[in-house]
Amino acid sequence: MGQSESLHREAYNTMFREFEIDYRWDEEYYDQLQNKVAGGIPKMRYYFGENGWPTSTLGAAPTEEKGREDILNALQNRKTDIYKDMIRGGTAQVRPGVLRLIEEARRLGEDRPKLAICSASTKTSCLFVLDNLLKPDVLQHFDLILAGDDVKHRKPDPEIYRLASERLAIPASRSVVIEDSLIGLQAALGAQMPCVITHTASTKAQDFSQARAVFSELGDGNHVQVTARELMEIALETSL
């Protein structure tokens, strides 16, 4: 929703420096990492597993699972605080077309589709970002918001989309998912939901051949690439 990949990377690197952890994620590596592993703690667990658990101001490199969980939680909590400070400062912006689509959906009246947000981030982080980027008057139009800690398995596992289908009482075949990465596409397809992609700079080279459509952006003004009505038609076509 927001163009925030670089902010997440900067927040992780700032956090690593604060804890005197001798790791730094450059742009190329972070693009690969975020397109392979969803969620902050899973990213660090994967990276530390590949490159070694770090020493830090918290102490020696942990060797037991309890110590590893403790350091992951401490690091992620601090990274989240740093990221929130960046969001408060207005650095992140809503991607083109997001607000337009929400408004279009709202204006469909009795035909209005149910709207849901399914994020891989924690609920606290997800709601904070949404409150700052979309504001409460826009968020009120959503029927459901799910985050990574609402499910046991994160994307690319389809659990979060299956849960959304269940909670909204809408069959998967009558839903349509908007995603920006291969991980998200795999989660949608695993839930048997049609998916359209609006890729980011870091995901544009991924294989989206199984998506219903691929857009560089949703678009506003003279650059609109897809409308809410067209997205509804994709869901209706799939259910026939």
C-alpha atoms as one frame of an Amber mdcrd trajectory, in Angstrom:
protein
   0.000   0.000   0.000   2.782   2.402   0.909   6.101   2.697  -0.916   7.950
   1.648   2.230  10.441  -1.096   1.311  13.432   1.227   1.664  12.127   2.515
   5.011  11.955  -1.015   6.428  15.519  -1.679   5.291  16.766   1.590   6.774
  14.997   0.809  10.050  16.645  -2.622  10.264  20.086  -1.179   9.559  19.609
   1.591  12.128  18.547  -1.001  14.681  21.575  -3.198  13.893  23.867  -0.213
  14.516  22.165   0.650  17.806  22.629  -2.902  19.097  26.213  -2.998  17.708
  25.358  -5.904  15.428  27.869  -6.233  12.623  25.294  -6.787   9.883  23.926
  -4.483   7.208  21.309  -5.247   4.565  22.006  -3.518   1.264  19.241  -2.783
  -1.212  19.953  -5.758  -3.476  20.011  -8.264  -0.624  16.912  -6.846   1.054
  14.963  -7.098  -2.191  15.855 -10.788  -2.337  15.090 -11.329   1.352  11.697
  -9.638   1.412  10.634 -11.553  -1.679  11.629 -14.821  -0.032  10.530 -14.416
   3.605   7.469 -12.561   4.923   7.452 -10.878   8.320  10.212  -9.160  10.303
  11.104 -11.852  12.840  11.077 -14.610  10.179  13.418 -12.458   8.050  15.941
 -12.097  10.863  15.640 -15.738  11.870  16.354 -16.773   8.293  19.264 -14.348
   7.929  20.864 -15.234  11.263  20.431 -18.916  10.492  22.324 -18.413   7.227
  24.987 -15.983   8.488  25.335 -16.721  12.205  23.502 -15.470  15.281  25.080
 -12.144  16.272  26.707 -10.793  19.374  25.148  -7.487  20.430  24.732  -5.078
  23.310  22.276  -7.671  24.624  25.092 -10.177  25.087  26.802 -13.086  23.399
  25.341 -14.821  20.379  22.444 -16.967  21.634  22.762 -20.735  21.231  19.466
 -21.871  22.790  15.999 -21.335  21.361  14.812 -19.256  24.342  17.726 -16.834
  23.936  17.117 -16.612  20.205  13.448 -15.804  20.679  14.356 -13.128  23.223
  16.842 -11.372  20.942  14.523 -11.583  17.929  11.698  -9.966  19.891  13.956
  -7.230  21.294  15.409  -6.406  17.883  12.039  -6.426  16.145  10.453  -4.215
  18.805  13.195  -1.621  18.392  13.065  -1.839  14.589   9.293  -1.267  14.759
   9.773   1.854  16.910  12.321   3.247  14.443  10.003   2.509  11.518   7.084
   4.182  13.290   9.151   7.320  13.788   9.795   7.369  10.030   6.083   6.973
   9.288   5.180   9.741  11.733   7.569  11.988   9.880   5.531  11.578   6.703
   8.253   9.796   4.728   5.971   7.016   3.414   3.175   7.748   0.960   0.146
   5.742  -0.168   0.763   4.190  -3.591  -1.117   5.774  -6.523  -4.645   4.447
  -6.981  -5.203   2.960  -3.526  -7.408   5.758  -2.203  -9.206   5.988  -5.555
 -10.102   2.279  -5.520 -11.402   2.468  -1.956 -13.598   5.444  -2.873 -14.826
   3.737  -6.053 -15.764   0.640  -4.074 -17.601   2.758  -1.498 -19.648   4.463
  -4.215 -20.936   1.185  -5.637 -23.719   1.330  -3.069 -25.632  -1.935  -2.713
 -23.105  -3.573  -5.036 -20.231  -2.489  -2.798 -17.735  -5.323  -2.306 -16.474
  -6.186   1.150 -12.972  -4.845   1.686 -10.202  -6.499   3.673  -6.541  -5.885
   4.420  -4.333  -8.958   4.891  -0.843  -7.963   6.016   2.219 -10.045   6.912
   3.299  -7.518   9.558   2.268  -7.597  13.212  -1.156  -6.235  14.099   0.308
  -3.341  16.091   2.623  -2.282  13.278  -0.045  -2.799  10.626  -2.649  -0.656
  12.411  -0.128   2.073  13.152   0.861   2.371   9.500  -2.758   2.247   8.335
  -3.824   4.907  10.833  -1.059   7.202   9.611  -1.361   6.551   5.874  -5.090
   6.003   5.366  -6.515   7.758   8.435  -9.609   6.532  10.356 -12.137   8.037
   7.927 -10.790   5.795   5.161 -10.170   2.740   7.348 -13.825   2.704   8.383
 -14.727   1.436   4.913 -12.840  -1.838   5.504 -14.810  -4.810   6.782 -11.792
  -6.742   8.043  -8.126  -6.194   8.869  -5.906  -9.227   9.430  -2.195  -9.219
  10.257   0.611 -11.719  10.619  -0.113 -12.513  14.255  -3.730 -13.412  13.432
  -2.504 -16.610  11.751  -0.036 -19.378  12.519   1.571 -19.384   9.078   2.446
 -16.237   7.136   2.536 -15.681   3.394   3.262 -17.468   1.070   1.055 -19.791
   3.123  -2.594 -19.100   2.147  -3.885 -19.199   5.733  -4.523 -15.447   6.045
  -6.636 -15.378   2.872  -8.571 -18.465   3.877  -9.299 -16.832   7.230 -10.471
 -13.657   5.486 -12.806 -15.702   3.277 -14.231 -17.438   6.338 -14.686 -14.278
   8.407 -16.300 -12.346   5.570 -18.433 -15.339   4.550 -17.360 -14.890   0.928
 -16.258 -17.895  -1.159 -12.665 -17.717  -2.364 -13.841 -17.877  -5.980 -15.858
 -14.663  -5.510 -12.879 -12.766  -4.117 -10.039 -10.904  -5.792  -6.683 -10.162
  -4.187  -4.371  -7.246  -4.963  -0.762  -8.126  -4.220   2.667  -6.702  -5.003
   4.990  -9.716  -4.740   5.386 -13.366  -5.691   4.969 -14.340  -2.041   1.587
 -12.610  -1.979   0.567 -14.144  -5.310   1.416 -17.621  -4.027  -0.675 -17.035
  -0.903  -3.683 -15.886  -2.948  -3.436 -18.784  -5.392  -3.046 -21.224  -2.507
  -6.369 -19.930  -1.190  -7.815 -20.369  -4.707  -8.418 -16.655  -5.103  -7.787
 -14.768  -8.355  -4.993 -12.255  -7.912  -3.901  -9.097  -9.703  -0.433  -7.680
  -9.192   0.676  -4.084  -8.843   4.397  -4.609  -8.545   6.991  -2.466  -6.818
  10.457  -1.551  -8.021  11.877  -4.524  -6.117   9.343  -7.085  -7.358   8.822
  -6.096 -11.000  11.212  -8.802 -12.278   9.382 -11.647 -10.504   7.358 -14.263
 -12.363   3.729 -13.143 -12.206   2.549 -15.327 -15.073  -0.148 -16.895 -12.874
  -1.684 -13.542 -11.961  -4.920 -12.437 -13.623  -3.319  -9.118 -14.533  -0.135
  -7.205 -13.795   0.021  -3.417 -13.390   2.919  -1.099 -12.672   0.508   0.842
 -10.460  -3.210   1.101  -9.828  -3.064   4.652 -11.083  -4.852   7.957 -10.638
  -6.192  10.573 -13.034  -5.061   9.921 -16.597  -2.967   6.963 -15.429  -5.740
   4.709 -14.063  -4.920   1.109 -14.937  -7.758  -0.732 -13.210 -11.055   0.255
 -11.568 -13.008  -1.221  -8.675 -15.733  -2.335 -11.093 -13.175  -4.173 -13.241
 -11.794  -5.940 -10.185 -15.298  -7.047  -9.218 -15.795  -8.415 -12.732 -12.676
 -10.558 -12.316 -14.177 -12.086  -9.172 -17.521 -12.667 -10.853 -15.913 -14.291
 -13.897 -13.928 -16.655 -11.684 -17.016 -17.776  -9.778 -18.960 -18.724 -12.914
